[in-house]
Amino acid sequence: MATSLLTPAATTRTAAPARDLPLHLTAVVVGATSILIGLIWDISWHMTIGRDTFWTPAHMAIYFGGTLAGLSCGARVLANSFWQRDAHATDGVRLWKFFTGPIGGWICIWGAFAMLTSAPFDDWWHGAYGLDVQILSPPHVILLCGLLGILVGAQTMAVSAQNTDGDSTARATVVAFASGVLLTLAAIAVTEYSDVQVMHNSIFYIVAGGVYPLFLVAASRASRLRWPATATAAFYMVIMAAQLWILQLFEAHPKLGPIGHDVTHMVPMNFPLLLIVPAIAIDLVLRRMHGRNGWLTSFVLGLSFVLAFLALQWPFGSFLATDIGRHPFFGGAFAPYSAPAEYLTGPREFWMEDGGAMVALVKAMSWGVLAAVISSRVGLWWGNWLREVKR
């Protein structure tokens, strides 16, 4: 009879020291942060300098983070399985009857393997085809899956640590931070649907509704902070605002043609989306609808998210398209070096769909809400699962 390769070792967990962060969790969070910094830096590098060598500092930051997370979790698994086997015999998830470790650690190890697999594939891809036309090229998809694995693993490990010491504000804050890093990765993955030019187009709100509620709702259910989704969105906005304001300070020049306009400093990514208000709405809805039917709660969550996001981001998009939006504080004047010079001058025009703004609003309120409801339902399931993780 077939047996499962992945089985729970037990339903109990060895008691962890209260009110401190386990060493392996600290290493994984540091690794996840290094990955995100390296990823943002790498995207800026491509927009500013081009592809010059695999051994860029940005790539090293990414792979350092993946290696740190993978090795620290691997060491924890080996310690639980062999060196401290008696103390951790009932701690975590058992694989192949011999190896025992936290479930978040296994997810991180899988993510690290995916990341390392993507490295030579990405180097070959650039050598064969040159620069990526889009972020989601095949090797980048494998890399993003690995990054997702490590960041989800970090979030799961943080939740596990929080759930064994529910009174620890530090552990609950780490859960929100890990969720914020994960939210930032999701935002980067859909960057191509988040430019200022599409902020008056229904596709922008459909994609936003299908992506962001999932992470915000899961964070709100998982973290035991008073305003968990709000804290998660705040971490995302701080990270993206910091990269915008810091990267532009460093001098850099393109090294690969064609060059559309002169670039003298690092080109950052866009100003963060205003997710803080929809996140507040999510926290309030979950607080008021605790214990209600899941689909009803998801409908209210999805509708609240789209209404709050649409009311805030639509006029903010109009503001970003003005001359004030071109100020370095908002980053509207930055563009990849390959963009033609005329792109940086004159009024910014929105990419409108047939029928104009009214049609876009109707589609955003219909398809966007539908996407947000489904995303919220998945987020509720994910967050409820995370609340039960204790190994």
C-alpha positions in Angstrom: 0.0 0.0 0.0 1.3 3.4 -0.9 2.4 5.7 1.9 2.6 9.5 1.9 6.1 11.0 1.7 5.0 14.0 3.7 3.3 13.2 7.0 2.8 15.2 10.2 5.2 14.1 12.9 2.6 14.9 15.6 0.1 17.5 16.6 2.3 18.9 19.4 5.3 21.1 19.3 8.3 21.5 21.5 8.0 24.6 23.6 10.0 27.5 22.2 11.5 30.3 24.4 8.9 32.9 24.8 9.2 36.5 23.5 12.3 35.9 21.3 12.8 35.1 17.6 14.3 31.7 16.8 17.6 31.9 15.1 16.5 30.1 12.0 13.5 32.4 11.7 15.7 35.5 12.0 18.0 34.0 9.2 15.0 33.3 6.9 13.6 36.9 7.4 17.0 38.4 6.7 17.3 36.2 3.7 13.8 37.2 2.4 14.6 40.8 2.9 17.9 40.4 1.0 16.0 38.7 -1.8 13.5 41.5 -2.1 16.2 44.2 -2.0 18.2 42.4 -4.7 15.1 41.9 -6.9 14.2 45.6 -6.8 17.9 46.5 -7.4 18.1 44.1 -10.3 15.0 45.5 -12.0 16.5 49.0 -11.6 19.8 47.7 -12.9 18.1 46.5 -16.1 16.2 49.7 -16.5 19.4 51.8 -16.0 22.5 49.9 -17.1 21.2 46.9 -19.0 22.5 43.3 -18.8 26.3 43.4 -18.4 27.2 40.3 -16.4 25.5 37.7 -14.3 27.7 38.6 -11.3 26.0 41.9 -10.5 25.6 43.0 -6.9 21.8 42.8 -7.3 22.0 39.1 -8.4 24.4 38.4 -5.5 21.9 39.9 -3.0 19.1 37.7 -4.4 21.1 34.5 -4.3 22.7 35.3 -0.9 19.2 35.6 0.5 18.0 32.3 -1.1 21.2 30.5 0.1 20.9 31.9 3.6 17.2 30.9 3.9 17.8 27.4 2.4 20.9 26.6 4.4 19.4 27.8 7.7 16.3 25.7 7.2 18.4 22.8 6.0 20.5 23.0 9.2 17.3 23.1 11.3 16.0 20.0 9.6 19.3 18.1 10.1 19.4 19.2 13.8 15.8 18.1 14.3 16.4 14.8 12.5 19.8 13.7 13.9 21.6 15.9 16.4 18.6 16.8 18.5 16.3 14.0 17.4 14.9 13.2 20.8 14.1 16.8 21.7 12.3 17.4 18.3 10.9 14.0 17.6 7.4 15.4 17.7 8.3 18.8 16.3 7.4 19.7 12.7 6.7 17.7 9.6 8.4 14.4 8.7 9.7 13.7 5.2 10.8 10.2 4.0 10.6 8.9 7.6 14.0 10.3 8.5 13.9 14.1 8.2 11.9 16.4 10.4 11.5 20.1 10.2 9.1 23.0 10.4 6.7 23.1 7.4 7.8 26.7 6.6 11.4 25.4 6.5 10.5 22.8 3.9 8.8 25.4 1.8 11.9 27.6 2.0 14.2 24.7 1.0 12.0 24.0 -2.0 12.1 27.7 -2.9 15.9 27.8 -2.6 16.3 24.8 -5.0 14.0 26.6 -7.5 16.0 29.8 -7.3 19.3 28.0 -7.8 17.8 26.1 -10.8 16.7 29.4 -12.4 20.2 31.0 -12.2 21.9 29.1 -15.1 18.7 29.1 -17.1 18.4 32.9 -16.8 22.1 33.3 -17.8 21.6 31.2 -20.9 18.3 32.9 -21.7 20.0 36.4 -21.8 22.9 35.0 -23.8 20.5 33.6 -26.4 17.8 36.3 -26.5 19.3 39.4 -24.9 17.2 41.6 -22.6 13.8 40.5 -21.4 10.9 42.2 -23.1 8.8 41.4 -20.1 9.4 40.7 -16.4 7.6 37.3 -16.7 10.1 35.5 -19.0 10.4 31.7 -18.5 13.6 31.8 -16.3 12.1 34.7 -14.3 8.9 32.7 -13.7 11.0 29.9 -12.2 12.9 32.4 -10.1 9.7 34.1 -8.9 8.3 30.6 -7.9 11.5 30.1 -5.9 11.2 33.6 -4.4 7.6 32.9 -3.6 8.5 29.7 -1.9 11.0 31.4 0.4 8.8 34.3 1.2 5.8 32.0 1.9 8.0 29.9 4.0 9.2 32.9 5.9 5.6 34.0 6.6 4.7 30.4 7.7 7.6 30.2 10.0 6.8 33.6 11.5 3.2 32.6 12.0 4.3 29.3 13.7 6.5 31.3 16.1 3.7 33.7 16.8 1.2 30.9 17.4 3.4 29.3 20.1 3.6 32.7 21.9 0.4 34.6 21.2 1.4 37.5 23.5 4.5 38.4 21.6 4.1 41.6 19.7 7.5 41.1 18.2 6.5 37.8 16.6 3.2 39.2 15.4 5.0 42.2 13.8 7.4 39.8 12.1 4.3 38.1 10.6 3.1 41.4 9.2 6.6 42.3 7.9 6.9 38.9 6.1 3.4 39.4 4.7 4.5 42.9 3.6 7.5 41.5 1.8 5.3 38.9 0.1 2.8 41.6 -0.9 5.7 43.6 -2.4 6.8 40.6 -4.5 3.2 40.2 -5.8 3.1 43.9 -6.7 6.4 43.6 -8.6 5.1 40.5 -10.5 2.2 42.6 -11.9 4.2 45.8 -12.5 3.3 45.7 -16.2 -0.4 46.2 -15.2 0.3 48.9 -12.7 1.8 51.8 -14.7 0.3 55.3 -14.4 -1.0 55.0 -18.0 -3.4 52.1 -17.1 -4.8 53.6 -13.8 -8.0 54.7 -15.7 -8.3 51.3 -17.4 -10.4 48.4 -16.0 -7.5 45.9 -16.4 -5.6 47.8 -13.6 -8.5 47.3 -11.1 -9.2 43.7 -12.2 -5.6 42.7 -11.7 -5.4 44.6 -8.4 -8.7 43.0 -7.2 -7.4 39.5 -8.2 -4.0 39.9 -6.5 -3.9 42.2 -3.5 -6.9 41.1 -1.4 -5.5 37.6 -1.3 -2.3 38.8 0.6 -4.0 41.5 2.7 -6.8 39.2 3.9 -4.5 36.3 4.6 -2.3 38.7 6.6 -5.2 40.1 8.5 -6.3 36.6 9.5 -2.8 35.4 10.3 -1.2 38.2 12.3 -2.4 39.0 15.8 -1.7 42.7 15.6 -4.7 44.9 16.1 -4.4 46.3 12.5 -2.6 43.4 10.6 -3.6 44.2 7.0 -2.9 47.9 7.6 0.6 47.0 8.9 1.2 44.7 6.0 0.3 47.4 3.5 2.4 50.0 5.4 5.4 47.7 5.1 4.8 47.4 1.4 4.5 51.2 0.9 7.6 51.9 3.0 9.7 49.4 1.0 8.5 50.7 -2.4 8.8 54.4 -1.4 12.3 53.8 0.0 13.6 52.2 -3.2 12.2 55.2 -5.2 13.8 57.8 -3.0 17.2 55.9 -2.5 18.0 54.4 -5.9 17.7 57.7 -7.8 20.6 59.1 -5.6 23.2 56.8 -7.2 25.0 57.7 -10.5 24.8 55.2 -13.3 24.8 55.0 -17.1 23.5 52.6 -19.8 26.0 50.0 -21.1 23.7 48.2 -23.6 21.9 49.6 -26.6 19.6 50.8 -28.0 19.6 53.9 -25.8 16.4 56.0 -26.1 17.4 58.8 -23.8 20.3 59.9 -21.5 20.2 58.3 -18.0 22.6 59.6 -15.4 21.3 57.9 -12.2 19.6 54.7 -11.2 16.0 54.4 -12.5 13.7 53.3 -9.6 10.4 51.5 -9.8 7.1 53.3 -9.5 5.6 55.1 -6.5 3.8 52.6 -4.4 0.1 52.0 -4.9 -2.1 53.4 -2.2 -3.1 50.1 -0.6 -3.2 51.4 3.0 -6.9 52.6 2.8 -8.2 49.3 1.3 -6.1 47.5 3.9 -7.9 49.5 6.7 -11.2 48.5 5.1 -10.2 44.9 5.2 -9.3 45.0 8.9 -12.6 46.7 9.7 -14.7 44.2 7.7 -13.0 41.2 9.2 -13.4 42.7 12.7 -17.1 43.3 12.2 -17.9 40.1 10.3 -16.0 37.6 12.5 -17.7 34.2 12.4 -20.0 35.0 9.5 -20.3 32.9 6.3 -17.1 32.8 4.4 -18.5 33.7 1.0 -20.6 36.5 2.4 -17.5 37.9 4.2 -15.5 37.5 1.0 -18.1 39.5 -1.0 -18.0 42.4 1.5 -14.2 42.2 1.5 -14.0 42.3 -2.3 -16.5 45.1 -2.7 -14.9 47.2 0.1 -11.4 46.7 -1.4 -12.4 47.8 -4.9 -14.5 50.7 -3.7 -11.7 52.0 -1.4 -9.0 51.4 -4.0 -10.9 52.9 -6.9 -11.9 56.0 -4.9 -8.3 56.6 -4.0 -6.1 55.4 -6.9 -8.2 56.8 -9.8 -7.7 60.4 -8.8 -4.1 59.7 -7.6 -3.4 58.4 -11.1 -4.6 61.7 -12.5 -2.3 63.5 -10.1 0.7 61.3 -11.1 0.1 62.3 -14.7 0.6 66.0 -14.0 3.9 67.9 -13.8 3.9 67.6 -10.0 3.8 63.8 -10.5 7.1 64.1 -12.3 8.8 65.4 -9.2 11.5 63.0 -7.9 9.4 62.4 -4.8 6.7 60.7 -6.9 9.0 59.4 -9.6 6.9 60.2 -12.6 9.9 61.5 -14.6 11.8 58.2 -14.5 11.7 55.7 -17.4 14.0 52.9 -18.6 16.9 54.1 -20.7 15.4 52.3 -23.8 12.3 54.6 -23.7 12.4 57.3 -26.4 13.2 60.8 -25.2 9.7 62.2 -26.2 8.2 59.8 -23.6 9.6 62.1 -20.9 8.0 65.3 -22.2 4.5 66.5 -22.7 1.3 65.4 -21.0 0.9 61.8 -19.9 -2.0 60.1 -21.7 -4.0 57.3 -20.1 -4.6 54.2 -22.1 -8.4 54.3 -22.3 -10.6 51.5 -23.5 -13.4 51.8 -26.0 -16.3 53.7 -24.4 -14.1 55.9 -22.2 -13.9 56.3 -18.4 -17.5 55.2 -17.7 -17.0 51.8 -19.4 -13.8 51.4 -17.4 -15.6 52.1 -14.2 -18.4 49.7 -14.9 -15.9 46.9 -15.8 -13.8 47.7 -12.7 -16.9 47.5 -10.5 -18.1 44.2 -12.0 -15.1 42.2 -13.1 -12.8 43.9 -10.5 -15.2 43.1 -7.6 -15.6 39.5 -8.9 -11.8 39.0 -8.9 -11.5 40.6 -5.5 -14.2 38.4 -4.0 -12.5 35.2 -5.3 -9.1 36.6 -4.1 -10.5 37.4 -0.7 -12.0 33.9 -0.4 -8.6 32.3 -1.1 -7.1 34.8 1.3 -9.5 33.7 4.1 -8.7 30.1 3.5 -5.0 30.8 3.5 -5.2 33.0 6.6 -7.3 30.5 8.5 -4.8 27.8 7.7 -1.9 30.0 8.9 -3.7 30.7 12.2 -3.5 26.9 12.9 0.2 26.4 12.0 2.2 25.5 15.1 4.9 23.4 13.7 
